[in-house]
Amino acid sequence: MNANKAKIDHNVDVIIVGAGMVGATLACALAPSTLRIALLDARCPQQHWADDGYDLRVSAITRASQSLLQELQIWPYIEAQRLNPNPYREMHVWDASGDGEVHFDSAELGEPDLGHIIENRVIVKALHQRLSKFDNVHLRCPVEMKKLDIGEDRVNLTLADETQIQAKLIIAADGGRSWIRQQAGIGLHGWDYDQSALVTWVKTEAYHQDTAWQRFQPDGPLAFLPLSEGYSSIVWSTSHEHAQALLALDEAAFAEELAASFERRLGKIEKVGPRAVFPLRYFETLHYVQARLALVGDAAHMMHPLAGQGVNLGMADAASLAEVLLEAHGKHRDLGSYKVLRRYERWRRADNRAMLCSMDALKLLFSSRSDSIRWLRNTGLNMTDHIMPLKHAFMQRALGS
C-alpha cells in the first residue's frame, strides 16, 4: 500500500470510501485475496503524535472485535503501541436518581476481562500498518470526491482532480454523514438526540481499578473508561446547553464539576486533557445495499454511545461483508450484484437493529424523570445485580457473544 503514488489503478474490483476503523478493517479482511482495492479518504490516517496525552475518541473493543483483529493480524500492531496492559475487567453502573446499581465482573464468567478501551488513532494506525504489507490495496488521501455514477455493470467515481476510478463495487465507510450514501439517494430513519457528548481524558486521584464506570443522570450518562497509567477517558452525554457550558469552563472549574457529577468515586480530578463536544444521533438507513453499493458502519447506522458498541457493530459489518464478497469472488460471481450484496444486508440488519433499538430504549428509560419509571429502572438495576443468569447474559452481550 502506498499513499504517495501519483496515481492508483483506474480500474479496480472494489472501492472503499473511508479509511477509518471500519473501512480499513474491511480492507484488511479483503486484502489477502487477489482483489484490487482502492481505499480513499478525505484525510490521511494519523501516524504520529506526542507521547503525552490521549486521543479524545476511544472505543470499547469487545472480545468478538478483538478476535477479529487477531485473526486479521492487526492486534500485534495495537499491542506494539500503547495498549492498556490491564484490560477492563469490571463494569460498575448506577443511577443518580436512586439506589439502583449493578456490578459486572469478568471473573464471574471465568473470563480474564470484558474488553479493552483503546484510542481510535491507535486502532487506525495499526490497521494501516497491516495494510502496508499488501500490494493490492492502494490508499489515496487526502481526496475530495466530486461525482458518483452507478451503472448497471460498473460504478465510476470522479475525484476533484478529475481522476476517475471504476470498480465492480463501491463501499461506503465514510461515516454518519456519508457522501456516498447521499449521492446514491439512500434514505434513513432516525433523529437527532436532545444530547451532545463531551469527550476528554483525565487523571484521577484514585486508581480506576481497571473498571468501566457509568453513572446515569437525568441529562444523560457519564462514563469513566480506564486507560493506561491510571488515566480515564470521559464520555459525558448531556444536554446541548450543558455540554457547551462545560466546554467553556476553565480546567479547575471543569474538574470540580466532573468530580462532583461522578460522586467523587475516584477522588479529585488531578489533570484534564483537551475537550470536545459533538451532537448525538440515532438512525438506520432504509437499505444497506443496492446494486454496486454497500454501506458499513456509521454510514449505515448510528446509535447512542452509552454502551460503546458503535465501532463493534461496524467491525462486524466489515467482517460479514468481507466473508460474503470473498465467497462470491471465489465462485467467480459478480461482487456488485444485488443478489450477492443482499446476503450481507440480511445477515447484519437484524443484529444491528436489535442493538440500535436496545440502546435507544435505554436512553429513553434513563432520561425519564417520571417517578414510576425511576422506580422501575432502579429496581431493574438491583434485580440484574442479584439474578445471576440475567447478569451473565448482559456480560456475554458486552463480550460480543
Secondary structure by P-SEA (a helix, b strand, c coil): cccccccccccccbbbccccaaaaaaaaaaccccbbbbbbccccccccccccccccccccccaaaaaaaaaacaaaaaaacccccccccbbbbbbcccccbbbbbccccccccccccccaaaaaaaaaaaacccccbbbbcccccccccccccbbbbbccccbbbbccbbbbccccccaaaaaabbbbbbbbccbbbbbbcccccccccccbbbbbcccbbbbbbbbcccbbbbbbbccaaaaaaaaaccaaaaaaaaaaaacccccccccccbbbbbbbbccccccccccccccccccccccccccccaaaaaaaaaaaaaaaaaaaaaaccccccaaaaaaaaaacaaaaaaaaaaaaaaaaaaacccaaaaaaaaaaaaaaaccaaaaaaaaaaaacc
